[in-house]
Amino acid sequence: MSASVLYDAPGPKAIARNRVYAVIGTLAVLGVVGVSIARLAQKGHFAPEMWDIFNYAGIRQNIADGVVSTLKAFGIAAVGSLVLGVVLAVGRLSDHRPVRWLATTFIEVFRSIPLLITIYAVWVGFLTDHSMWALALGLSLYNGCVQAEVLRAGINSVPRGQREAAYALGLRKTQVMTSVLMPQAVRAMMPTIISQLVVTLKDTSLGFIILYPELLYAARLIASNTQVNGQYPYVSTIIVIGVIYVAMCLALSALANWIEQRGRRAKTGIGPAAAAEPEEAPGVLGHTGTAADDLGPHITKDTRS
């Protein structure tokens, strides 16, 4: 029975007990979900009329406009957070103490302030008439600080010998950072960077607080201004908008994974299938041919015998 560093491996009785707890917990969760669905269905939230509203052109246009507005804010915030993250990560690793202190203070302050407060403060204080830029700037400030810590961890994970070898070759500090350390840090921390970008995409839903017409704002207008059989279609609207958010996050993850695989192929020069095939080791006589062929053009075969 193997033991882990954090805990002892469970025995047969513990395994059986954990399975029983898992089954009981799963049944309890399914029971709660079933009761909730039954109560919502009893109140008519799953009636066909509640879903027919999405066949109207006006509601579809509102959802499409919300998706476009969400992607606009996310695009600006994603670029801004990545650029700010690179600048702050380099600043935290700077040899100059004032630069390092300034970058550290900036990161700690904006990571500690709740994102909603940051967005609201930027909107009220600076960009009252430009809600999209207020949302994008607030997202860039917070997520840029998080991306900076991610990149700093990736840079510190690069073996120290590579940095010393680059300096030995005569590269300057900027060249070492841009051509040796930063590319490896991005490649190593790509899953974490992707995860934070997905968080940035979901955080665009906070724009409804500052009246930015993003997807959640559009969903709120649809659910509160449309009445079906004397009820407001909150449940159906939440489900549809939630599916759209999940689809956008999955598309972003798929795009980032494709970029990562493409970068890996560009670095190695071979595709994944070719990289998986083992190379055929040459024998004593070479890959093919006979001993006389491997001796060179000046030696011919003896055919007299």
Summary of the structure (lengths in Angstrom):
residues: 305
radius of gyration: 29.3
end to end distance: 67.4
largest distance: 105.9
contacts: 829
relative contact order: 0.10
helix: 75%
strand: 1%
